[in-house]
Amino acid sequence: MGYFAIHRGARISARKVRPLADLIRGKSADAALKILRYQPQRGARMLEKVLKSALANAEDLRAPNLHRLTVIDARVDQGPIMKRMRPHARGMASVIKKRMSHIRVELE
């Protein structure tokens, strides 16, 4: 039985967070927190919050051996895209895509 947490609609592109999710997948929860703490990227802060939330969910559901939980799944999927228009030369316009992502961390 896994314990998980999801951050839906995170205002960051999924492709910026995926390499960080690859770093922590398969590691123990404590080691994953230490790895993310020293990463300079903004996505590391978001992933760290989701991991802490999954740990809190495990504690709330009375998980045995909290210190031995491992990250079995760290997934970053693409979320909705907000589209904005920006004026360009000669009366044209271009689309700016503000991407979002869904960050999911599962412990076991």
DSSP file (Angstrom, degrees, kcal/mol; ACC not computed):
  #  RESIDUE AA STRUCTURE BP1 BP2  ACC     N-H-->O    O-->H-N    N-H-->O    O-->H-N    TCO  KAPPA ALPHA  PHI   PSI    X-CA   Y-CA   Z-CA
    1    1 A M              0   0    0      0, 0.0     2,-0.2     0, 0.0     0, 0.0   0.000 360.0 360.0 360.0 124.8    0.0    0.0    0.0
    2    2 A G        -     0   0    0    104,-0.0     2,-0.4    70,-0.0   106,-0.2  -0.609 360.0-143.3 -98.9 156.7    1.5    3.3   -1.1
    3    3 A Y  E     +A  107   0A   0    104,-2.5   104,-3.8    -2,-0.2     2,-0.3  -0.968  31.7 173.2-114.9 131.2    1.2    6.8    0.4
    4    4 A F  E     -A  106   0A   0     -2,-0.4     2,-0.3   102,-0.2   102,-0.2  -0.886  24.4-161.6-139.5 166.1    1.1    9.6   -2.1
    5    5 A A  E     -A  105   0A   0    100,-1.9   100,-2.3    -2,-0.3     2,-0.4  -0.985  11.0-159.0-145.2 146.9    0.7   13.3   -2.6
    6    6 A I  E     -A  104   0A   0     -2,-0.3     2,-0.6    98,-0.2    98,-0.2  -0.990  10.0-160.0-131.2 134.8   -0.2   15.3   -5.8
    7    7 A H  E >   -A  103   0A   0     96,-3.0    96,-2.5    -2,-0.4     3,-0.6  -0.939  22.1-163.1-109.9 106.6    0.3   18.9   -6.7
    8    8 A R  E 3   +     0   0A   0     -2,-0.6    94,-0.2    94,-0.2    -2,-0.0  -0.711  66.1  13.7 -92.8 139.4   -2.1   19.7   -9.5
    9    9 A G  E 3  S+     0   0A   0     -2,-0.4    -1,-0.2    92,-0.2     2,-0.2   0.825  75.1 179.8  72.3  32.9   -1.6   22.7  -11.7
   10   10 A A  E <   -A  101   0A   0     91,-2.7     2,-2.5    -3,-0.6    91,-1.9  -0.502  34.0-124.0 -66.5 131.8    1.9   23.6  -10.5
   11   11 A R  S    S+     0   0    0     -2,-0.2     2,-0.3    89,-0.2    89,-0.2  -0.351  80.2  88.3 -81.8  62.8    2.9   26.8  -12.4
   12   12 A I  S    S-     0   0    0     -2,-2.5     2,-0.1    89,-0.1    -2,-0.1  -0.979  85.1 -97.9-152.6 147.9    6.1   25.3  -13.9
   13   13 A S    >>  -     0   0    0     -2,-0.3     3,-1.2     1,-0.1     4,-0.7  -0.416  27.6-131.2 -67.8 141.5    6.7   23.4  -17.1
   14   14 A A  H >> S+     0   0    0     86,-0.4     4,-1.9     1,-0.3     3,-0.7   0.820 104.7  62.9 -63.8 -30.6    6.9   19.6  -16.6
   15   15 A R  H 34 S+     0   0    0      1,-0.2    -1,-0.3     2,-0.2    -2,-0.0   0.710  99.4  54.7 -72.2 -17.5   10.1   19.4  -18.6
   16   16 A K  H <4 S+     0   0    0     -3,-1.2    -1,-0.2     1,-0.1     4,-0.2   0.726 114.1  39.6 -82.5 -22.7   11.9   21.5  -16.0
   17   17 A V  H XX S+     0   0    0     -4,-0.7     4,-1.9    -3,-0.7     3,-0.6   0.706  95.2  80.0 -99.5 -23.7   10.9   19.2  -13.1
   18   18 A R  H 3X S+     0   0    0     -4,-1.9     4,-2.1     1,-0.2     5,-0.2   0.869  89.3  53.7 -57.3 -42.4   11.3   15.8  -14.7
   19   19 A P  H 3> S+     0   0    0      0, 0.0     4,-1.1     0, 0.0    -1,-0.2   0.863 109.5  50.1 -62.1 -31.6   15.1   15.6  -14.3
   20   20 A L  H <> S+     0   0    0     -3,-0.6     4,-1.2    -4,-0.2    -2,-0.2   0.867 108.1  52.3 -71.5 -36.6   14.7   16.3  -10.5
   21   21 A A  H  X S+     0   0    0     -4,-1.9     4,-1.4     1,-0.2    -1,-0.2   0.867 106.4  54.5 -65.8 -35.4   12.0   13.6  -10.3
   22   22 A D  H  < S+     0   0    0     -4,-2.1    -1,-0.2     1,-0.2    -2,-0.2   0.832 103.0  58.5 -65.7 -31.3   14.5   11.2  -11.9
   23   23 A L  H  < S+     0   0    0     -4,-1.1    -1,-0.2     1,-0.2    -2,-0.2   0.879 113.2  35.3 -64.8 -38.4   17.1   12.1   -9.2
   24   24 A I  H >< S+     0   0    0     -4,-1.2     3,-2.0    -3,-0.2    47,-0.3   0.612  85.2 114.8 -97.5 -12.3   14.9   11.0   -6.3
   25   25 A R  T 3< S+     0   0    0     -4,-1.4    47,-0.2     1,-0.3     3,-0.1  -0.402  87.6  12.4 -63.4 127.3   13.1    8.0   -7.8
   26   26 A G  T 3  S+     0   0    0     45,-2.8    -1,-0.3     1,-0.3     2,-0.2   0.334 103.0 114.4  90.6  -6.6   14.1    4.8   -6.0
   27   27 A K  S <  S-     0   0    0     -3,-2.0    44,-3.0    44,-0.1    -1,-0.3  -0.491  75.9 -94.1 -91.2 164.5   15.8    6.6   -3.1
   28   28 A S  B  >  -C   70   0B   0     42,-0.3     4,-2.5    -2,-0.2    42,-0.3  -0.403  37.9-112.9 -70.8 158.1   14.8    6.6    0.6
   29   29 A A  H  > S+     0   0    0     40,-2.6     4,-2.1     1,-0.2     5,-0.2   0.884 116.3  49.9 -63.8 -39.3   12.6    9.5    1.6
   30   30 A D  H  > S+     0   0    0     39,-0.3     4,-1.9    37,-0.2    -1,-0.2   0.919 112.4  46.8 -65.6 -43.1   15.2   11.1    3.8
   31   31 A A  H  > S+     0   0    0      1,-0.2     4,-2.3     2,-0.2    -2,-0.2   0.886 110.5  53.6 -65.7 -37.8   17.9   10.8    1.1
   32   32 A A  H  X S+     0   0    0     -4,-2.5     4,-2.4     1,-0.2    -1,-0.2   0.899 107.7  50.3 -64.7 -40.2   15.5   12.3   -1.4
   33   33 A L  H  X S+     0   0    0     -4,-2.1     4,-1.9     1,-0.2    -1,-0.2   0.903 110.9  49.4 -63.4 -40.5   14.8   15.3    0.8
   34   34 A K  H  X S+     0   0    0     -4,-1.9     4,-0.9     2,-0.2    -2,-0.2   0.895 111.0  49.8 -66.4 -38.9   18.5   15.9    1.3
   35   35 A I  H >< S+     0   0    0     -4,-2.3     3,-0.6     1,-0.2    -2,-0.2   0.937 113.4  45.4 -63.2 -46.6   19.1   15.7   -2.5
   36   36 A L  H >< S+     0   0    0     -4,-2.4     3,-1.3     1,-0.2    -1,-0.2   0.815 102.4  65.7 -69.3 -29.8   16.4   18.2   -3.2
   37   37 A R  H 3< S+     0   0    0     -4,-1.9    -1,-0.2     1,-0.3    -2,-0.2   0.835 105.5  43.4 -61.6 -32.4   17.4   20.6   -0.5
   38   38 A Y  T << S+     0   0    0     -4,-0.9    -1,-0.3    -3,-0.6    -2,-0.2   0.284  87.8 104.7-101.2  10.5   20.7   21.3   -2.3
   39   39 A Q    <   -     0   0    0     -3,-1.3     6,-0.0    -4,-0.1     5,-0.0  -0.783  61.3-149.6 -89.2 134.4   19.4   21.7   -5.8
   40   40 A P        +     0   0    0      0, 0.0    -1,-0.1     0, 0.0    -4,-0.0   0.611  60.5 108.2 -80.7 -10.5   19.2   25.3   -7.0
   41   41 A Q  S  > S-     0   0    0      1,-0.1     4,-0.7   -25,-0.0     3,-0.5  -0.282  71.5-131.5 -72.9 152.6   16.2   24.9   -9.3
   42   42 A R  H >> S+     0   0    0      1,-0.2     4,-1.2     2,-0.2     3,-0.6   0.821 107.2  61.8 -68.4 -31.8   12.7   26.3   -8.5
   43   43 A G  H 3> S+     0   0    0      1,-0.2     4,-2.5     2,-0.2    -1,-0.2   0.770  93.2  64.4 -66.2 -25.6   11.2   22.9   -9.3
   44   44 A A  H 3> S+     0   0    0     -3,-0.5     4,-2.2     1,-0.2    -1,-0.2   0.867  99.5  52.6 -65.8 -35.3   13.2   21.3   -6.5
   45   45 A R  H <X S+     0   0    0     -4,-0.7     4,-1.9    -3,-0.6    -1,-0.2   0.911 111.2  46.6 -64.8 -42.0   11.2   23.4   -4.0
   46   46 A M  H  X S+     0   0    0     -4,-1.2     4,-1.9     2,-0.2    -2,-0.2   0.923 113.7  47.2 -66.5 -44.2    7.9   22.2   -5.4
   47   47 A L  H  X S+     0   0    0     -4,-2.5     4,-2.2     1,-0.2    -1,-0.2   0.864 110.0  54.2 -65.3 -36.1    9.0   18.6   -5.5
   48   48 A E  H  X S+     0   0    0     -4,-2.2     4,-2.4     2,-0.2    -1,-0.2   0.896 107.6  50.2 -64.4 -40.9   10.3   18.9   -2.0
   49   49 A K  H  X S+     0   0    0     -4,-1.9     4,-2.0     2,-0.2    -2,-0.2   0.897 110.7  48.8 -64.7 -40.5    6.9   20.2   -0.8
   50   50 A V  H  X S+     0   0    0     -4,-1.9     4,-2.2     2,-0.2    -2,-0.2   0.897 111.2  50.5 -67.1 -39.2    5.1   17.3   -2.5
   51   51 A L  H  X S+     0   0    0     -4,-2.2     4,-2.1     2,-0.2    -2,-0.2   0.905 110.4  49.1 -64.7 -41.7    7.5   14.8   -0.9
   52   52 A K  H  X S+     0   0    0     -4,-2.4     4,-2.2     1,-0.2    -1,-0.2   0.871 110.2  52.2 -64.6 -35.9    7.0   16.3    2.5
   53   53 A S  H  X S+     0   0    0     -4,-2.0     4,-2.3     2,-0.2    -2,-0.2   0.890 107.9  50.5 -66.5 -39.6    3.2   16.2    2.0
   54   54 A A  H  X S+     0   0    0     -4,-2.2     4,-2.1     2,-0.2    -2,-0.2   0.891 110.5  50.2 -65.3 -38.7    3.4   12.5    1.1
   55   55 A L  H  X S+     0   0    0     -4,-2.1     4,-2.2     2,-0.2    -2,-0.2   0.902 110.5  49.5 -64.5 -40.4    5.5   11.8    4.3
   56   56 A A  H  X S+     0   0    0     -4,-2.2     4,-2.5     2,-0.2    -2,-0.2   0.881 109.5  51.9 -66.3 -37.4    2.8   13.7    6.3
   57   57 A N  H  X S+     0   0    0     -4,-2.3     4,-2.0     2,-0.2    -2,-0.2   0.899 109.6  49.8 -64.0 -39.8    0.1   11.6    4.6
   58   58 A A  H  <>S+     0   0    0     -4,-2.1     5,-2.3     2,-0.2    -2,-0.2   0.903 112.0  47.7 -64.7 -40.7    2.0    8.4    5.6
   59   59 A E  H ><5S+     0   0    0     -4,-2.2     3,-1.3     1,-0.2    -2,-0.2   0.898 110.7  51.6 -66.2 -39.5    2.3    9.6    9.1
   60   60 A D  H 3<5S+     0   0    0     -4,-2.5    -1,-0.2     1,-0.3    -2,-0.2   0.851 108.8  50.5 -65.4 -35.2   -1.4   10.5    9.3
   61   61 A L  T 3<5S-     0   0    0     -4,-2.0    -1,-0.3    -5,-0.2    -2,-0.2   0.237 118.9-113.3 -88.8  14.2   -2.3    7.1    8.0
   62   62 A R  T < 5 -     0   0    0     -3,-1.3    -3,-0.2     1,-0.2    -2,-0.1   0.925  42.8-169.0  57.8  53.3   -0.1    5.5   10.7
   63   63 A A      < -     0   0    0     -5,-2.3     3,-0.3    -6,-0.1     2,-0.2  -0.536  20.4-123.0 -71.5 133.0    2.5    4.0    8.4
   64   64 A P  S    S+     0   0    0      0, 0.0     4,-0.1     0, 0.0    -1,-0.1  -0.537  88.6  14.9 -74.0 145.6    4.8    1.6   10.2
   65   65 A N    >   -     0   0    0     -2,-0.2     3,-1.5     1,-0.1     4,-0.1   0.975  66.4-178.0  57.6  65.2    8.5    2.5    9.9
   66   66 A L  G >  S+     0   0    0     -3,-0.3     3,-1.1     1,-0.3   -37,-0.1   0.830  79.8  59.0 -61.3 -31.8    8.3    6.0    8.6
   67   67 A H  G 3  S+     0   0    0      1,-0.2    -1,-0.3   -38,-0.1   -37,-0.2   0.586 102.1  54.7 -76.8  -7.7   12.1    6.2    8.4
   68   68 A R  G <  S+     0   0    0     -3,-1.5    -1,-0.2    -4,-0.1     2,-0.2   0.222  76.6 124.9-109.4  14.5   12.3    3.3    6.0
   69   69 A L    <   -     0   0    0     -3,-1.1   -40,-2.6    -4,-0.1   -39,-0.3  -0.495  42.7-160.2 -73.2 142.6    9.9    4.7    3.3
   70   70 A T  B     -C   28   0B   0    -42,-0.3    38,-2.1    -2,-0.2     2,-0.9  -0.896  25.4-110.5-122.6 154.6   11.2    4.9   -0.2
   71   71 A V  E     +B  107   0A   0    -44,-3.0   -45,-2.8    -2,-0.3    36,-0.2  -0.735  39.3 169.4 -82.7 105.8   10.1    6.9   -3.2
   72   72 A I  E     +     0   0A   0     34,-1.8     2,-0.4    -2,-0.9    -1,-0.2   0.730  68.0  22.8 -91.4 -22.4    8.7    4.3   -5.6
   73   73 A D  E     +B  106   0A   0     33,-1.6    33,-3.2    -3,-0.1     2,-0.4  -0.947  53.3 171.5-148.1 123.8    7.1    6.7   -8.0
   74   74 A A  E     +B  105   0A   0     -2,-0.4     2,-0.4    31,-0.2    31,-0.2  -0.936  22.3 174.9-128.9 107.8    7.9   10.4   -8.8
   75   75 A R  E     -B  104   0A   0     29,-2.9    29,-3.0    -2,-0.4     2,-0.5  -0.918  21.0-167.9-122.7 138.9    6.0   11.4  -11.8
   76   76 A V  E     -B  103   0A   0     -2,-0.4     2,-0.3    27,-0.2    27,-0.2  -0.953  17.0-178.5-126.8 110.6    5.6   14.8  -13.5
   77   77 A D  E     -B  102   0A   0     25,-2.6    25,-2.8    -2,-0.5     2,-0.2  -0.734  33.5 -98.5-108.0 156.4    2.8   15.0  -16.1
   78   78 A Q  E     -B  101   0A   0     -2,-0.3    23,-0.3    23,-0.2     3,-0.1  -0.528  40.8-167.0 -73.5 137.8    1.8   17.9  -18.3
   79   79 A G  E     -     0   0A   0     21,-2.9    21,-0.2     1,-0.3    -1,-0.1  -0.171  39.9 -44.2-104.2-159.6   -1.2   19.9  -17.0
   80   80 A P  E     -     0   0A   0      0, 0.0    20,-1.0     0, 0.0     2,-0.5  -0.255  53.2-134.0 -68.6 160.8   -3.4   22.5  -18.7
   81   81 A I  E     -B   99   0A   0     18,-0.2     2,-0.5    -3,-0.1    18,-0.2  -0.974   5.7-148.1-120.7 125.6   -1.8   25.3  -20.8
   82   82 A M  E     -B   98   0A   0     16,-2.5    16,-3.2    -2,-0.5     2,-0.5  -0.807  17.5-150.8 -88.8 131.3   -2.9   29.0  -20.5
   83   83 A K  E     +B   97   0A   0     -2,-0.5     2,-0.3    14,-0.2    14,-0.2  -0.903  16.6 179.8-109.5 128.3   -2.6   30.7  -23.9
   84   84 A R  E     -B   96   0A   0     12,-2.6    12,-3.6    -2,-0.5     2,-0.4  -0.914  21.2-130.6-123.9 150.2   -1.8   34.4  -24.1
   85   85 A M  E     -B   95   0A   0     -2,-0.3    10,-0.2    10,-0.2     8,-0.0  -0.832  17.2-168.6-103.8 139.6   -1.4   36.7  -27.1
   86   86 A R  E     -B   94   0A   0      8,-2.6     8,-2.6    -2,-0.4     2,-0.1  -0.994  26.2-117.1-125.7 131.0    1.5   39.0  -27.5
   87   87 A P  E     -B   93   0A   0      0, 0.0     6,-0.3     0, 0.0     2,-0.2  -0.390  35.8-176.7 -68.1 142.7    1.5   41.7  -30.3
   88   88 A H    >   -     0   0    0      4,-3.0     3,-0.7     1,-0.2     4,-0.2  -0.671  34.8 -58.8-127.3-176.7    4.2   41.4  -32.9
   89   89 A A  G >  S+     0   0    0      1,-0.2     3,-1.5    -2,-0.2    -1,-0.2  -0.204 112.4  22.5 -66.4 155.6    5.4   43.4  -35.9
   90   90 A R  G 3  S-     0   0    0      1,-0.3    -1,-0.2     2,-0.0     3,-0.1   0.782 131.1 -63.6  59.5  33.2    3.1   44.3  -38.8
   91   91 A G  G <  S+     0   0    0     -3,-0.7    -1,-0.3     1,-0.2    -2,-0.2   0.573 102.5 129.2  75.7   8.4   -0.1   43.8  -36.8
   92   92 A M    <   -     0   0    0     -3,-1.5    -4,-3.0    -4,-0.2     2,-0.3  -0.378  43.2-149.3 -89.8 173.8    0.4   40.1  -36.2
   93   93 A A  E     - B   0  87A   0     -6,-0.3     2,-0.3    -2,-0.1    -8,-0.0  -0.978   1.4-151.2-139.9 152.8    0.3   38.3  -32.8
   94   94 A S  E     - B   0  86A   0     -8,-2.6    -8,-2.6    -2,-0.3     2,-0.4  -0.907  21.4-116.0-124.3 156.9    2.0   35.3  -31.4
   95   95 A V  E     - B   0  85A   0     -2,-0.3     2,-0.5   -10,-0.2   -10,-0.2  -0.756  18.1-158.6 -94.9 131.7    0.9   32.8  -28.8
   96   96 A I  E     - B   0  84A   0    -12,-3.6   -12,-2.6    -2,-0.4     2,-0.7  -0.951  11.7-150.4-106.1 124.8    2.6   32.5  -25.5
   97   97 A K  E     - B   0  83A   0     -2,-0.5     2,-0.9   -14,-0.2   -14,-0.2  -0.859   5.7-162.7-100.4 117.4    2.0   29.2  -23.8
   98   98 A K  E     - B   0  82A   0    -16,-3.2   -16,-2.5    -2,-0.7     2,-0.2  -0.855  22.5-153.7 -98.6 103.5    2.1   29.3  -20.0
   99   99 A R  E     - B   0  81A   0     -2,-0.9     2,-0.3   -18,-0.2   -18,-0.2  -0.453  13.4-167.8 -86.7 149.9    2.5   25.6  -19.1
  100  100 A M  E     -     0   0A   0    -20,-1.0   -21,-2.9   -89,-0.2   -86,-0.4  -0.828   4.9-158.2-125.7 166.9    1.4   23.8  -15.9
  101  101 A S  E     -AB  10  78A   0    -91,-1.9   -91,-2.7   -23,-0.3     2,-0.5  -0.963  17.9-129.2-144.7 161.6    2.2   20.4  -14.6
  102  102 A H  E     - B   0  77A   0    -25,-2.8   -25,-2.6    -2,-0.3     2,-0.5  -0.970  24.2-159.8-111.7 121.2    0.9   17.8  -12.2
  103  103 A I  E     -AB   7  76A   0    -96,-2.5   -96,-3.0    -2,-0.5     2,-0.4  -0.903  11.5-178.9-107.5 124.1    3.6   16.5   -9.7
  104  104 A R  E     -AB   6  75A   0    -29,-3.0   -29,-2.9    -2,-0.5     2,-0.4  -0.983   7.1-176.3-127.2 130.9    2.9   13.2   -8.0
  105  105 A V  E     -AB   5  74A   0   -100,-2.3  -100,-1.9    -2,-0.4     2,-0.4  -0.995   5.3-168.9-126.8 129.2    5.1   11.4   -5.4
  106  106 A E  E     -AB   4  73A   0    -33,-3.2   -34,-1.8    -2,-0.4   -33,-1.6  -0.967   2.5-164.8-122.3 134.4    4.4    8.0   -4.1
  107  107 A L  E      AB   3  71A   0   -104,-3.8  -104,-2.5    -2,-0.4   -36,-0.2  -0.823 360.0 360.0-113.7 152.5    6.1    6.3   -1.1
  108  108 A E              0   0    0    -38,-2.1   -37,-0.1    -2,-0.3    -1,-0.1   0.294 360.0 360.0-147.7 360.0    6.1    2.7    0.1
